[in-house]
Amino acid sequence: MNNPHKYPKIIAHRGASAHAPENTLPAFQLALEQSADGIELDVMLSKDNRLIVIHDSTLERTTNGKGNVLDHSYAELKELDAGYHFGDAFKNTPLPLLDEVYEQFGGKFKINVELKNYHRPYDQLPDIALALTKKHNLLDTVIFSSFNARNLIKLRKAEPKVQTGLLCLPGFAGALYRGGFGRRYRYDALHPHHSDVSQNLVQSLHKRGKQINVWTVNKTDDLLKMAGFGVDSIITDDPEHARKVLDNLNI
């Protein structure tokens, strides 16, 4: 898990999603090949409580399916094509389970698991995801993130060693989490949108022993700006481009 590259670390947003269908095994494999330091992915529960890797609560944008994820069993979801909107090269790419991601990529780089239970905030998603992570002995290399602080509190109570990241909405909506209100939560990292990041915010978090992992940074100017601020990780759709930009810096 040593990082041979300069900081900030590069985290592939839903895998190398600029070049492969988001949140799929091919996107994660491409991120690995492009020397990303980690991947970010999204998980939610299927109707039968399987951990499905998908961002949206509905199926239309990223697959050839229709309806809500939580209304379908895993047997139904695994038949869908997650490469449907991405061209013939990725035809018949399945939606992966988190278990499959852990099997293929666990221990190879950092995995940021965003818990996507915003429509069912009291479901068992945190418990099931934590149990699977412990089963694979990946507590040291997995960080759980969520816009729902309740998820992070629940994880911390269940397992003090868990790593957590508090996601912040952009602009005014996320101001409370970025400010003093967010300090009540025992998170390891703050995950703000890059447009809300300042040198003062980075320094304040580092003084408190917190990391700052910013999303979603794709443009060269923004990559350079975040690196100059000294953020810990940059979450990007295009890890190959980010690597080229950051490798030219003397950090």
Residue pairs with C-beta under 8 A, 6 or more apart in sequence:
1 107
1 109
1 110
1 141
3 9
3 37
5 35
5 37
5 243
5 246
5 247
6 246
6 247
6 249
6 251
7 227
7 232
7 251
8 226
8 227
8 230
8 231
8 232
8 233
8 234
8 246
9 37
9 38
9 110
9 232
9 233
9 234
10 35
10 36
10 37
10 38
10 233
10 234
10 236
10 239
10 242
10 243
10 246
11 36
11 37
11 38
11 39
11 40
11 110
11 112
11 213
11 233
11 234
11 235
11 236
11 239
12 27
12 28
12 31
12 34
12 36
12 38
12 39
12 40
12 235
12 236
12 237
12 239
13 22
13 40
13 215
13 216
13 235
13 236
13 237
14 22
14 23
14 27
14 39
14 40
14 41
14 42
14 55
14 237
15 22
15 23
15 24
15 26
15 27
15 28
15 29
15 30
15 31
15 39
15 41
16 27
16 28
16 30
16 31
16 34
16 36
16 237
16 238
16 239
16 240
17 23
17 27
17 237
18 218
18 237
18 238
18 241
19 27
19 30
19 238
19 240
20 26
20 27
20 30
20 86
20 90
21 27
21 62
21 82
21 83
21 85
21 86
21 90
21 93
22 55
22 62
23 41
23 42
23 53
23 54
23 55
23 62
23 82
23 95
23 96
24 53
24 82
24 83
24 90
24 93
24 94
24 95
24 96
25 93
25 96
25 100
25 101
25 104
26 83
26 90
26 93
28 39
28 41
28 101
28 104
28 105
29 104
31 39
31 109
31 239
32 105
32 108
32 109
34 239
34 240
34 243
35 239
35 240
35 243
36 109
36 239
36 243
37 109
37 110
37 233
38 109
38 110
38 111
38 112
38 233
39 105
39 109
39 110
39 111
39 112
40 112
40 114
40 145
40 215
40 235
41 53
41 98
41 101
41 111
41 112
41 113
41 114
42 53
42 54
42 55
42 113
42 114
42 116
43 51
43 52
43 53
43 54
43 98
43 113
43 114
43 115
43 116
43 125
43 129
44 51
44 52
44 54
44 57
44 69
44 70
44 115
44 116
44 117
44 125
45 51
45 52
45 70
45 117
45 120
45 123
45 124
45 125
45 128
46 52
46 69
46 70
46 72
46 73
46 74
46 77
47 70
47 71
47 72
47 73
48 73
48 74
49 124
49 128
50 73
50 74
50 77
50 97
51 97
51 98
51 99
51 125
51 128
51 129
51 132
52 69
52 74
52 77
52 95
52 97
52 98
53 95
53 96
53 97
53 98
53 101
54 62
54 63
54 69
54 82
54 95
54 116
55 62
55 116
56 62
56 69
57 68
57 69
57 70
57 116
57 118
57 119
58 67
58 68
58 69
59 65
59 66
59 67
59 68
59 69
59 72
59 80
60 66
61 85
62 82
62 84
62 85
63 80
63 81
63 82
63 84
63 85
63 95
64 80
64 81
64 84
65 72
65 77
65 80
69 77
70 119
70 120
74 97
77 95
78 94
78 95
79 94
80 94
80 95
81 91
81 92
81 93
81 94
82 90
82 93
82 94
82 95
83 89
83 90
83 91
83 92
83 93
84 91
86 93
98 113
98 129
98 132
99 132
101 111
102 111
102 132
102 133
102 136
102 138
103 136
105 111
106 136
106 138
106 141
107 138
107 141
109 141
110 141
110 142
110 143
111 138
111 141
111 142
111 143
112 142
112 143
112 144
112 145
112 165
112 213
112 235
113 129
113 133
113 142
113 143
113 144
113 145
114 144
114 145
114 146
114 167
115 125
115 126
115 129
115 144
115 145
115 146
115 148
115 151
116 125
117 123
117 125
117 126
117 148
117 151
118 147
118 148
121 148
121 150
121 151
125 151
126 144
126 151
126 154
126 155
126 158
127 154
127 158
129 144
130 144
130 155
130 158
130 159
130 162
133 139
133 142
134 159
139 159
139 161
139 162
139 163
142 163
143 163
143 164
143 165
143 188
143 189
144 151
144 152
144 155
144 162
144 163
144 164
144 165
145 164
145 165
145 166
145 167
145 189
145 191
146 152
146 164
146 165
146 166
146 167
147 167
147 168
147 169
149 166
149 177
149 185
152 164
152 165
152 166
152 185
152 186
152 187
153 185
153 186
155 162
155 164
156 162
156 164
156 186
163 188
163 189
164 186
164 187
164 188
164 189
165 187
165 188
165 189
165 190
165 191
165 211
165 213
166 177
166 182
166 185
166 187
166 189
166 190
166 191
167 177
167 191
168 174
168 177
168 178
168 182
168 190
168 191
168 192
168 193
168 196
169 177
169 193
170 192
170 193
170 195
170 196
171 193
171 195
171 196
174 192
174 193
174 196
176 182
177 190
177 192
178 190
178 192
178 196
178 201
182 190
183 208
187 210
188 210
188 211
189 210
189 211
189 212
189 213
189 232
189 233
190 205
190 210
190 211
190 212
190 213
191 212
191 213
191 214
191 215
191 235
192 201
192 212
192 214
192 215
193 214
193 215
193 216
194 214
194 215
194 216
194 217
194 222
194 225
194 226
197 212
197 214
197 226
197 229
197 231
198 229
199 229
199 230
201 212
202 212
202 229
202 230
202 231
205 211
205 212
206 212
206 230
211 232
211 233
212 231
212 232
212 233
213 231
213 232
213 233
213 234
213 235
214 226
214 231
214 233
214 234
214 235
215 235
216 235
216 236
216 237
217 223
217 226
217 234
217 235
217 236
217 242
218 236
218 237
218 238
218 241
218 242
220 241
220 245
223 234
223 236
223 242
223 245
223 246
224 245
224 249
226 234
227 234
227 246
227 249
227 251
234 242
234 246
236 242
